[in-house]
């Protein structure tokens, strides 16, 4: 039977394998044969640390290749310069020999009439305007070089050297010829050493996997502290509370560090980081390390190449659809606004991209995502706001400065901006923990550049505005203090009042603490279906 044949064949193979190690009197049928095998995968590590212009750096493969090419350019230039100087020196000697051959009788007479070599050399230099090296070469010349055939060789060598010198000078004058030489030398190395692969890497259809394919898509929170520590954590780390709660400790803080930005996103979405200097950087959410709720996080300079004095001001998450038909609306501290298509930010280099041109003394404080036809509302620290239509501002390029969005009063600055529609509400939170919702209908649409209308009654009790957002009423809000405490509460728990009111207590603050920022997240409930008030 086939089963019996397989057993006999397998036993015979086992016997041949084991006989190299031992010679038993009988084959032990219970012993399994050891079949040699090779690794399907081999891992190895390498160090990308290199010295670049005297400074140790971790380089990418592209940077290593670029530095190699620059080094080869230097090698070719120095080699060409050396060959040119050597050829010019030889041509100089040959010029002297040709002069001697043209005046052979006179040269012989000078040599025969001189008492010493120095006297003969000096006379040759004076008579024929020769250099010291040329006159010495004439004195060292052998008699056989006086024949006609040898003179022809000297003339031919001299002509060849002139051609070579002209070619070498052309190489030094034209950088494109240097690049051509490098390419030709690399091609020669390839022709000399390259051969076909001896092993087959893959048979059948190739399967391409990106990093993103291995990452589970889930909703996460991204937090960024004022000192530049960033981390990713699950949204269910925080349960919703009623207004007035004390909150839970949301992140580890040291000294005066606190959470400045908090973004709700998906692990597969893009995160764009806009800085106070008007530049933008990009990361995928999953590229940010995940930490626990009370962990400090990772310094963002380990992920982004920020310049000295450059700080992250706004973090925006983008889906692939947003790149097709959305706009960025920029607002600066001094009230300048600008609208730019998101498509202009499709290719962001590793060292960032310029997002807008800032005027002297100004800083970018906020960027919002719009559809190009939204109304925009801008709020200031002293409690004023202005609402205008976005299409009143033409779409500008990335490097444009922008136009005036609001005229600021003395000692006032912009603290927030948001898109607004008639079915929404305007949410304002003050630094001392007061907040309120006001219907969008109480904010009339006017032209940009005005001084605005009152959006909150600012007093010593509630303090200046910490920010302004537009809400639908079914979201949760996460409020962050400068001591790192976070509270999550439903928007519907915050009272709806008119524009000129102080608002209600949203969060009880410790002494000297103040609210620095807040963000909207999807509304969630506890496992029992209610709101947890114990934390």
Buried (B, 14 or more C-beta within 10 A) or exposed (E): EEEEEEEEEEBEEBEEEBEEEEEEEEEEEEEEEEEEEEEEEEEEEEEEEEEBEEEEEEBEEEBEEEBEBEEBBEBBBEEBBEBBEBBBEBBBBBBBBBBBBEBEEEBEEBBEEBEEEEEBBBBBBEBBEBEEEBBBBBBEBEEEBBEEEBBEEBBEBBEEBBEBBEBBBEBBEEEEBBBEBBEEEEEEEEEEEEEEEEEEEEEEEEEEEEEEEEBEEEBBBBBBBBBBBBBBBEBEBBBBBEBBBEBBEBBBBEEEBBBBBBBBBBBBBBBBBBBBBBBBBBBBBBBBEEBEBBBBBBBBEEBBEBEEEBBBBBBBBBEEEBBEEBBBBBBBBBBBBBBBBBEBBEEBEEEBBEBBBBEEEBBBBBBBBBEBEBBBBBBBBBBBBBBBBBEBBEBBEBEBBBBEBBBBEEEBBBBBBBBBEEEBBBBBBBBBBBBBBBBBEBBEBEEBBBEBBBBBBBEEEBBBBBBBBBBEBEBBBBBBBBBBBBBBBBBBBBBBBEBEBBBBBBBBBEEEBBBBBBBBBEBBEEEEEEBBEEB
